[in-house]
């Protein structure tokens, strides 16, 4: 089974060399067997935690330590796409 990961903003350039439509994420499928947490995804694509501002797993605000399971949908937003989410919602670990 796989995990679907969406990368937004400047992170798209790290994932794909293709020209992407503005406003649309780069969507990739990752084999779950290689991934346990969000941190594993970041390491796989050489993305530093300092480049990330928001992470959502299945629509819930999450942290880099969040455990991932088969079928999860992950969205990762860069630091320059900050939202007010962190002020109103607690991150899931």
Secondary structure, 3 states (H helix, E strand, C coil): CEEEEEECCCHHHHHCCCCCCCCCCEEEEEEHHHCCEHHHHHHHCCCCHHHEEEEEECCEEECCCCECCCCCEEEEEEHHHCCCHHHHCCCEC
